[in-house]
Amino acid sequence: MLLRMKHISKRYSNGVLANDDVSIDLAEGEILAIVGENGAGKSTIMKILYGLEQPDGGEIIIRGKPMVFHNPQGAMRQGIGMVQQNFMLLPPFTVAENVVYGNEPRKWGVFFDRKKAREEVRALSERYGLAIDPDLIVKDCSVGIQQRCEILKVLYQNAGIIIFDEPSAVLTPQEVDRLLKTLRLLVEAGKSIILITHKLHEVMAVADRCVVMRGGRQVATLRTGETSVQELSSLMVGRMLTDKVIPQAEKGGCVLDVKNVSLTDAYGQPVLRGCSLHVDSGEIVGIAGVSGNGQTELLHMLVGLLEADGGEIRLNGENTTAMDVRSIRDAGCAYVPEDRNTMGAAHEAILTETLLMGHQYKRGMNRWGVLSYRTAENRFAALLKEYDVRYSSLRQKTGELSGGNLQKLIVAREISHHAKLLIASEPTRGVDIGAMEFIHNQLIEQRSNGAAILLVSSDLSEILKLSDRIYVMYKGAINGEVMREEADSEGIGILMMGGAPHERAV
């Protein structure tokens, strides 16, 4: 056996038992998937393997020899590499410079040999089927090319065991297909892979075995050929999950009408280019696109955080193009922001204060300008129970919540406005399967009650599942509009890369 992690335990200073007697094996030339809900312990066990965390108990054995890794450098010396979910690249540098960074070939033992670096990276990319131009500047590369650069970095370090942490989170469907092919090619070239992901269809497509974790424990190790997505899902959450049929809702009048809006950045570069869309009462409209194609700026414009250079925005018939945030909220808009940490909450504020955000001017929440904490706590305690937010006290600091619980709190707060327009950006990011199912049901219920919902998500399966219509954004423009009955991942993926709807693979 190439790798054995035996009886690994890890308890943090706050008392959380992240890993409880976990044992994992990895064979030569194997793809092993590790799945589990948010907080299941899968990231911790990989951080221990990569030297980012130290276990309280257990041992790591590589090729029969016990190992202790105090840092990632120690792990890398033993042939362990990790492709991070958030790329660790230097944007102004070339692909070749990023790949060899820290291990640069030298001329006369002193000077960086740029020519040799390009040659080595080109040879490496050809050897592993990762076609890439070594002279490309990273900031000009697509997300898929940047990921290839990250993989080449690990291969350049001569890693035999490669850990992939949620590698498909920001890729188009076509890029995901290429990634899965790359994983197979790496195995054929003699590498062994550990894949951390929450996308079970990818697990079934590429992994040989799958370790399921729940509550810090290893609850099952299964061969993918002997299990199913349904079984893995139920093992992850501890109960059976059912695919709920989404009922059709009766559409009403136009709630949000965006006409030809444009925006340039501080350097005069176009960020949004003539975007037009509408959302009616009783429908969920999705916006698909690779992150960084103008979705965030469009939403910030809709809620008053940015002002358009041109065009018009109407909410419930009222021109809100130049309105401030409070006025747009009062006009009937609620907003689940993409970044829960910096825009959705104040970490030093107590839970009651974070829940009051956007509600502070409502009747009953303040009296003569003084906030009524008792009224707020009575109202919000029931809301948090409904959304299964785990907390110790409404007076605890918001920053003490786990990421998943903070996300559920923000979604609960915004849905409780019962606004005519709900803008939800990445509403299920960082939450587990059970919480995702609950949030989806809440969005569907709001739509059934007549709300207009604008949904932005980097998870294309979420967009396809929930949306009645889908707009696709590419380089700051709307590149297509697709109805639910016509939508599929291949067609949407083509639009996400700037293609036309008819450009399908033969």
C-alpha positions as CSV (number, residue, x, y, z in Angstrom):
1,M,0.0,0.0,0.0
2,L,1.4,3.4,-1.0
3,L,-0.2,5.4,1.8
4,R,-1.8,4.5,5.1
5,M,-3.2,7.0,7.6
6,K,-4.0,5.0,10.7
7,H,-6.3,6.0,13.6
8,I,-5.9,9.8,13.0
9,S,-7.5,12.0,15.7
10,K,-7.6,15.8,15.8
11,R,-9.3,18.0,18.4
12,Y,-9.1,21.8,18.2
13,S,-8.7,24.1,21.2
14,N,-12.4,25.1,21.1
15,G,-13.3,21.5,21.8
16,V,-14.3,20.5,18.3
17,L,-13.3,16.9,17.4
18,A,-12.5,17.3,13.7
19,N,-11.2,13.8,13.2
20,D,-12.1,10.8,15.4
21,D,-10.1,7.6,14.7
22,V,-9.9,8.0,10.9
23,S,-8.0,5.5,8.9
24,I,-7.5,5.9,5.1
25,D,-5.5,3.8,2.6
26,L,-4.3,4.9,-0.9
27,A,-3.0,2.3,-3.4
28,E,-0.5,2.9,-6.2
29,G,-2.3,4.2,-9.3
30,E,-5.6,4.8,-7.5
31,I,-8.1,7.7,-7.5
32,L,-9.6,7.8,-4.0
33,A,-12.4,10.3,-3.4
34,I,-13.2,11.7,0.1
35,V,-16.7,13.1,0.5
36,G,-18.7,14.5,3.3
37,E,-20.8,17.4,4.5
38,N,-19.3,20.7,5.5
39,G,-17.5,20.1,8.8
40,A,-17.3,16.4,8.3
41,G,-13.5,16.4,8.7
42,K,-12.4,15.7,5.2
43,S,-10.4,18.9,4.8
44,T,-8.7,18.4,8.2
45,I,-7.5,14.9,7.4
46,M,-5.9,16.2,4.2
47,K,-4.3,19.2,6.0
48,I,-2.7,16.7,8.3
49,L,-1.4,14.6,5.4
50,Y,0.0,17.8,3.8
51,G,1.6,19.0,7.0
52,L,-0.7,22.0,7.5
53,E,-2.1,20.5,10.7
54,Q,-0.6,18.2,13.4
55,P,-2.7,15.2,14.6
56,D,-3.3,14.5,18.3
57,G,-3.0,10.8,17.6
58,G,-2.4,8.2,14.9
59,E,0.3,7.8,12.3
60,I,1.1,8.3,8.6
61,I,2.9,5.6,6.8
62,I,4.3,6.0,3.2
63,R,5.7,2.9,1.5
64,G,5.9,1.2,4.8
65,K,7.8,4.0,6.6
66,P,6.2,6.1,9.4
67,M,6.3,9.8,8.6
68,V,5.7,13.0,10.6
69,F,5.1,16.2,8.6
70,H,5.6,19.5,10.4
71,N,4.9,21.6,7.3
72,P,4.1,21.2,3.6
73,Q,7.7,21.2,2.7
74,G,8.2,18.0,4.6
75,A,5.2,16.4,2.7
76,M,6.5,17.6,-0.6
77,R,9.9,16.0,0.0
78,Q,8.0,12.7,0.4
79,G,6.2,13.2,-3.0
80,I,2.9,14.7,-1.7
81,G,1.5,17.6,-3.6
82,M,-1.8,19.5,-3.3
83,V,-3.8,21.5,-5.9
84,Q,-5.6,24.1,-3.8
85,Q,-9.2,25.1,-4.5
86,N,-8.1,28.8,-4.4
87,F,-5.3,29.0,-6.9
88,M,-1.9,30.1,-5.4
89,L,-0.6,31.8,-8.6
90,L,1.2,35.0,-9.2
91,P,-1.0,36.8,-11.8
92,P,1.7,39.1,-13.4
93,F,4.1,36.1,-14.0
94,T,4.1,33.7,-16.9
95,V,2.9,30.1,-16.7
96,A,6.5,28.9,-16.8
97,E,7.6,31.3,-14.0
98,N,4.7,30.2,-11.8
99,V,5.4,26.5,-12.4
100,V,9.1,26.7,-11.5
101,Y,8.7,29.3,-8.7
102,G,10.8,28.2,-5.7
103,N,12.7,25.6,-7.8
104,E,13.9,27.7,-10.7
105,P,16.6,26.3,-13.0
106,R,19.8,28.3,-12.8
107,K,22.3,29.4,-15.3
108,W,25.9,29.2,-14.0
109,G,24.3,28.4,-10.6
110,V,23.2,32.0,-10.1
111,F,20.9,33.5,-12.7
112,F,17.3,32.4,-13.5
113,D,17.4,30.4,-16.7
114,R,14.1,31.5,-18.3
115,K,14.7,29.6,-21.5
116,K,15.3,26.3,-19.7
117,A,12.2,27.0,-17.5
118,R,10.0,27.3,-20.6
119,E,11.5,24.2,-22.2
120,E,10.9,22.1,-19.0
121,V,7.3,23.3,-18.6
122,R,6.5,22.7,-22.2
123,A,8.0,19.1,-22.0
124,L,6.1,18.5,-18.7
125,S,2.8,19.7,-20.2
126,E,3.3,17.5,-23.3
127,R,4.2,14.5,-21.1
128,Y,1.0,14.7,-19.1
129,G,-1.4,15.9,-21.8
130,L,-1.8,19.3,-20.2
131,A,-1.5,21.6,-23.3
132,I,-0.5,25.1,-22.2
133,D,1.7,27.9,-23.6
134,P,4.5,28.5,-21.0
135,D,4.7,32.2,-22.1
136,L,1.1,33.1,-21.3
137,I,0.6,35.6,-18.5
138,V,-1.4,34.0,-15.8
139,K,-3.8,37.0,-15.3
140,D,-4.8,36.6,-19.0
141,C,-5.6,32.9,-18.7
142,S,-9.0,31.3,-18.3
143,V,-9.8,29.5,-15.0
144,G,-9.3,26.2,-16.7
145,I,-5.8,27.1,-17.9
146,Q,-4.9,28.5,-14.5
147,Q,-5.9,25.1,-13.0
148,R,-3.6,23.3,-15.5
149,C,-0.8,25.7,-14.3
150,E,-1.5,24.6,-10.7
151,I,-1.4,20.9,-11.6
152,L,1.9,21.4,-13.5
153,K,3.4,23.1,-10.4
154,V,2.7,20.0,-8.4
155,L,4.1,17.7,-11.1
156,Y,7.2,19.9,-11.4
157,Q,7.8,19.1,-7.7
158,N,7.8,15.4,-8.8
159,A,4.8,14.6,-6.6
160,G,3.6,11.0,-6.7
161,I,0.5,11.6,-4.5
162,I,-1.6,14.5,-5.6
163,I,-4.4,15.9,-3.5
164,F,-7.2,17.8,-5.4
165,D,-9.3,20.0,-3.2
166,E,-12.7,20.7,-4.9
167,P,-11.0,21.1,-8.3
168,S,-14.2,21.6,-10.4
169,A,-15.8,24.3,-8.2
170,V,-15.2,27.1,-10.8
171,L,-15.0,25.2,-14.1
172,T,-17.4,25.1,-17.0
173,P,-18.9,21.6,-17.8
174,Q,-16.4,21.2,-20.7
175,E,-13.5,22.1,-18.4
176,V,-14.7,19.6,-15.9
177,D,-14.7,16.9,-18.6
178,R,-11.2,17.8,-19.5
179,L,-10.2,17.8,-15.8
180,L,-11.6,14.3,-15.3
181,K,-9.7,13.1,-18.4
182,T,-6.5,14.7,-16.9
183,L,-7.0,12.8,-13.6
184,R,-7.1,9.5,-15.6
185,L,-4.1,10.4,-17.6
186,L,-2.2,11.2,-14.4
187,V,-3.0,7.8,-13.0
188,E,-1.9,6.1,-16.2
189,A,1.4,8.0,-15.8
190,G,1.9,6.5,-12.4
191,K,0.4,9.1,-10.1
192,S,-2.0,8.3,-7.2
193,I,-4.8,10.8,-6.5
194,I,-6.9,11.9,-3.6
195,L,-10.0,13.8,-4.7
196,I,-11.9,16.0,-2.2
197,T,-15.3,17.0,-3.7
198,H,-19.0,17.4,-3.0
199,K,-20.0,16.6,-6.6
200,L,-20.9,12.9,-6.4
201,H,-21.4,12.4,-10.1
202,E,-17.8,13.3,-10.6
203,V,-16.8,10.8,-7.9
204,M,-18.8,8.1,-9.7
205,A,-17.2,9.0,-13.0
206,V,-13.6,9.0,-12.0
207,A,-12.8,7.5,-8.6
208,D,-12.0,3.9,-7.8
209,R,-13.0,4.0,-4.2
210,C,-14.8,6.6,-2.0
211,V,-14.4,7.4,1.7
212,V,-17.5,8.9,3.3
213,M,-17.0,11.0,6.4
214,R,-19.7,12.4,8.8
215,G,-19.2,14.2,12.0
216,G,-15.4,13.7,12.0
217,R,-15.7,10.0,11.5
218,Q,-15.2,7.6,8.6
219,V,-18.6,6.0,8.1
220,A,-17.9,4.0,5.0
221,T,-15.3,3.1,2.4
222,L,-16.9,1.8,-0.8
223,R,-15.9,0.9,-4.3
224,T,-17.6,3.3,-6.7
225,G,-18.7,0.4,-9.0
226,E,-20.6,-1.1,-6.0
227,T,-22.5,2.1,-4.8
228,S,-24.6,4.9,-6.2
229,V,-25.0,8.7,-5.8
230,Q,-28.1,8.1,-3.7
231,E,-26.3,5.8,-1.3
232,L,-23.4,8.2,-0.9
233,S,-25.8,11.1,-0.3
234,S,-27.6,9.2,2.4
235,L,-24.4,8.1,4.1
236,M,-23.1,11.7,4.1
237,V,-26.2,13.2,5.8
238,G,-27.3,10.2,7.8
239,R,-30.8,10.0,6.2
240,M,-32.4,9.4,2.8
241,L,-32.6,12.3,0.5
242,T,-35.3,12.5,-2.2
243,D,-35.3,14.5,-5.4
244,K,-38.3,16.8,-5.0
245,V,-40.3,17.6,-8.1
246,I,-40.3,21.3,-8.5
247,P,-43.9,22.5,-9.1
248,Q,-44.7,25.0,-11.8
249,A,-45.6,28.4,-10.4
250,E,-48.0,31.0,-11.9
251,K,-46.0,33.9,-13.3
252,G,-47.1,37.4,-12.7
253,G,-46.0,40.8,-13.8
254,C,-42.4,42.1,-14.3
255,V,-40.7,42.8,-11.0
256,L,-37.1,43.6,-12.1
257,D,-36.5,45.1,-15.5
258,V,-32.8,45.9,-16.5
259,K,-32.3,47.6,-19.8
260,N,-28.9,48.0,-21.5
261,V,-26.8,48.7,-18.4
262,S,-23.1,49.3,-18.7
263,L,-20.2,49.9,-16.4
264,T,-16.5,50.7,-16.7
265,D,-13.8,50.2,-14.1
266,A,-11.4,52.8,-12.7
267,Y,-9.1,52.2,-15.6
268,G,-11.8,52.8,-18.2
269,Q,-12.1,49.1,-19.1
270,P,-15.7,47.7,-19.7
271,V,-17.0,45.5,-16.9
272,L,-20.6,45.3,-18.1
273,R,-21.6,45.8,-21.7
274,G,-25.2,46.5,-22.5
275,C,-26.8,44.0,-20.2
276,S,-30.6,43.5,-20.4
277,L,-32.7,41.1,-18.4
278,H,-36.0,40.8,-16.6
279,V,-37.4,38.7,-13.7
280,D,-41.2,38.2,-13.3
281,S,-43.2,37.5,-10.2
282,G,-43.4,33.7,-9.6
283,E,-40.2,32.7,-11.4
284,I,-36.6,31.9,-10.6
285,V,-34.2,33.3,-13.1
286,G,-30.6,32.0,-13.0
287,I,-27.4,33.7,-14.1
288,A,-24.7,31.2,-15.1
289,G,-21.2,32.0,-16.0
290,V,-17.6,31.4,-14.9
291,S,-16.8,33.6,-11.9
292,G,-15.4,37.0,-12.9
293,N,-17.5,37.7,-16.0
294,G,-19.4,40.6,-14.5
295,Q,-22.0,38.8,-12.4
296,T,-20.9,40.4,-9.1
297,E,-20.8,43.9,-10.5
298,L,-24.3,43.5,-12.0
299,L,-25.7,42.4,-8.7
300,H,-23.9,45.3,-6.9
301,M,-25.5,47.6,-9.4
302,L,-29.0,46.2,-8.8
303,V,-28.7,46.6,-5.0
304,G,-27.2,50.1,-5.0
305,L,-23.5,49.4,-4.3
306,L,-22.4,50.5,-7.8
307,E,-23.9,53.1,-10.1
308,A,-24.4,52.3,-13.8
309,D,-22.6,54.4,-16.4
310,G,-25.6,53.9,-18.7
311,G,-28.9,52.1,-19.0
312,E,-31.9,51.8,-16.6
313,I,-33.0,49.5,-13.7
314,R,-36.7,49.4,-12.7
315,L,-37.9,47.5,-9.6
316,N,-41.7,47.1,-9.3
317,G,-42.0,49.8,-12.0
318,E,-39.9,52.4,-10.0
319,N,-36.6,53.7,-11.5
320,T,-33.9,52.6,-9.0
321,T,-30.9,53.2,-11.3
322,A,-29.4,55.9,-9.0
323,M,-31.0,54.9,-5.7
324,D,-29.0,54.1,-2.6
325,V,-29.0,50.7,-0.8
326,R,-31.7,51.6,1.8
327,S,-34.1,53.0,-0.8
328,I,-33.7,49.9,-3.0
329,R,-34.4,47.7,0.0
330,D,-37.5,49.8,0.8
331,A,-38.6,49.4,-2.9
332,G,-38.8,45.7,-2.3
333,C,-35.4,44.0,-2.7
334,A,-33.6,41.5,-0.5
335,Y,-30.1,40.3,-1.1
336,V,-28.0,37.3,-0.2
337,P,-24.5,38.4,-1.1
338,E,-21.8,36.2,-2.6
339,D,-19.3,37.0,0.2
340,R,-20.9,36.1,3.5
341,N,-17.9,37.2,5.5
342,T,-17.3,40.8,4.3
343,M,-20.7,41.8,2.9
344,G,-23.2,39.5,4.6
345,A,-22.2,39.9,8.2
346,A,-20.1,41.8,10.7
347,H,-17.9,39.3,12.5
348,E,-17.5,41.4,15.7
349,A,-21.3,42.0,16.0
350,I,-23.5,39.7,18.0
351,L,-25.9,37.5,16.2
352,T,-28.9,39.7,17.0
353,E,-27.2,42.7,15.4
354,T,-26.3,40.7,12.2
355,L,-29.9,39.5,12.0
356,L,-31.1,43.1,12.4
357,M,-29.2,44.2,9.3
358,G,-31.9,45.5,6.9
359,H,-34.6,45.1,9.5
360,Q,-33.4,47.9,11.8
361,Y,-35.9,50.5,10.4
362,K,-38.9,48.2,10.6
363,R,-41.8,48.8,13.0
364,G,-41.2,47.0,16.2
365,M,-37.5,46.7,15.8
366,N,-36.7,50.2,17.1
367,R,-38.5,52.8,19.1
368,W,-37.6,56.4,18.6
369,G,-34.4,55.3,16.9
370,V,-33.3,52.9,19.7
371,L,-33.1,49.2,18.7
372,S,-35.3,46.8,20.5
373,Y,-33.0,43.8,21.2
374,R,-35.7,41.9,23.1
375,T,-38.2,42.1,20.2
376,A,-35.5,41.1,17.8
377,E,-34.3,38.2,19.8
378,N,-37.8,36.8,20.2
379,R,-38.5,37.0,16.5
380,F,-35.1,35.8,15.4
381,A,-34.8,32.8,17.8
382,A,-37.7,31.1,16.0
383,L,-36.2,32.0,12.6
384,L,-32.9,30.4,13.4
385,K,-34.6,27.3,14.7
386,E,-36.5,27.0,11.5
387,Y,-33.3,27.2,9.5
388,D,-31.4,24.8,11.8
389,V,-28.7,27.4,12.6
390,R,-26.4,26.0,15.3
391,Y,-25.4,28.7,17.8
392,S,-24.9,29.0,21.6
393,S,-26.5,32.4,22.2
394,L,-27.9,35.3,20.2
395,R,-25.4,37.4,22.1
396,Q,-22.4,35.4,20.8
397,K,-20.2,37.0,18.1
398,T,-21.2,36.3,14.5
399,G,-17.6,35.3,13.7
400,E,-17.8,32.4,16.0
401,L,-20.3,30.6,13.8
402,S,-19.1,28.0,11.3
403,G,-19.2,29.0,7.6
404,G,-22.2,26.8,6.9
405,N,-24.2,28.1,9.9
406,L,-23.4,31.7,9.0
407,Q,-24.6,31.1,5.4
408,K,-27.9,29.7,6.7
409,L,-28.3,32.7,9.0
410,I,-27.9,35.2,6.1
411,V,-30.3,33.3,3.9
412,A,-32.8,33.2,6.7
413,R,-32.4,36.9,7.4
414,E,-32.9,37.9,3.7
415,I,-35.8,35.5,3.0
416,S,-37.6,36.8,6.1
417,H,-37.9,40.2,4.5
418,H,-40.5,38.6,2.2
419,A,-39.4,41.1,-0.5
420,K,-40.9,41.1,-4.0
421,L,-37.4,40.6,-5.4
422,L,-34.9,38.2,-3.8
423,I,-31.4,38.3,-5.2
424,A,-29.5,35.2,-4.1
425,S,-25.8,35.0,-5.0
426,E,-24.2,31.6,-4.2
427,P,-26.9,30.9,-1.6
428,T,-25.6,27.4,-0.8
429,R,-21.9,27.9,-0.9
430,G,-20.2,26.2,2.0
431,V,-23.3,24.4,3.3
432,D,-23.9,20.6,3.5
433,I,-26.2,18.6,1.4
434,G,-29.0,18.6,3.9
435,A,-28.9,22.4,4.3
436,M,-28.7,22.8,0.6
437,E,-31.8,20.8,0.2
438,F,-33.6,23.0,2.8
439,I,-32.4,26.3,1.2
440,H,-33.5,25.1,-2.3
441,N,-37.0,24.3,-0.8
442,Q,-37.2,27.8,0.7
443,L,-36.4,29.5,-2.6
444,I,-39.0,27.3,-4.4
445,E,-41.5,28.2,-1.7
446,Q,-40.8,32.0,-2.1
447,R,-41.3,31.6,-5.8
448,S,-44.6,29.8,-5.3
449,N,-45.7,32.6,-3.1
450,G,-45.1,35.1,-5.9
451,A,-41.6,36.4,-5.3
452,A,-39.3,37.1,-8.1
453,I,-35.9,35.4,-7.6
454,L,-32.6,36.2,-9.3
455,L,-30.2,33.4,-8.7
456,V,-26.5,33.5,-9.3
457,S,-24.4,30.4,-8.7
458,S,-21.1,28.9,-9.8
459,D,-22.7,25.5,-9.4
460,L,-24.3,24.8,-12.7
461,S,-26.3,21.9,-11.4
462,E,-28.0,24.3,-9.0
463,I,-28.9,26.7,-11.8
464,L,-30.3,23.9,-13.9
465,K,-32.3,22.5,-11.0
466,L,-34.0,25.6,-9.9
467,S,-34.2,28.1,-12.7
468,D,-37.3,28.7,-15.0
469,R,-35.1,30.8,-17.3
470,I,-31.3,31.1,-17.5
471,Y,-29.1,34.0,-18.7
472,V,-25.5,33.2,-19.4
473,M,-22.8,35.9,-18.9
474,Y,-19.5,36.1,-20.7
475,K,-17.0,39.0,-20.5
476,G,-19.6,41.4,-19.0
477,A,-22.4,40.7,-21.5
478,I,-25.4,38.5,-21.7
479,N,-24.4,35.8,-24.1
480,G,-27.7,33.9,-24.2
481,E,-31.0,33.2,-22.6
482,V,-32.3,29.6,-22.3
483,M,-35.7,28.3,-21.1
484,R,-35.8,25.5,-18.5
485,E,-37.1,22.9,-21.0
486,E,-34.2,23.7,-23.4
487,A,-31.4,23.9,-20.8
488,D,-28.6,21.3,-20.5
489,S,-25.1,21.5,-19.1
490,E,-23.4,21.2,-22.5
491,G,-25.3,24.0,-24.2
492,I,-24.9,26.3,-21.1
493,G,-21.2,25.4,-20.9
494,I,-20.7,26.5,-24.5
495,L,-22.3,29.9,-23.8
496,M,-20.2,30.2,-20.6
497,M,-17.1,30.0,-22.8
498,G,-18.3,32.7,-25.3
499,G,-19.7,30.3,-27.9
500,A,-23.1,30.3,-29.6
501,P,-26.0,27.9,-28.6
502,H,-25.6,25.8,-31.8
503,E,-21.9,25.1,-31.2
504,R,-22.1,21.6,-29.8
505,A,-19.5,18.8,-29.9
506,V,-20.1,16.3,-32.7
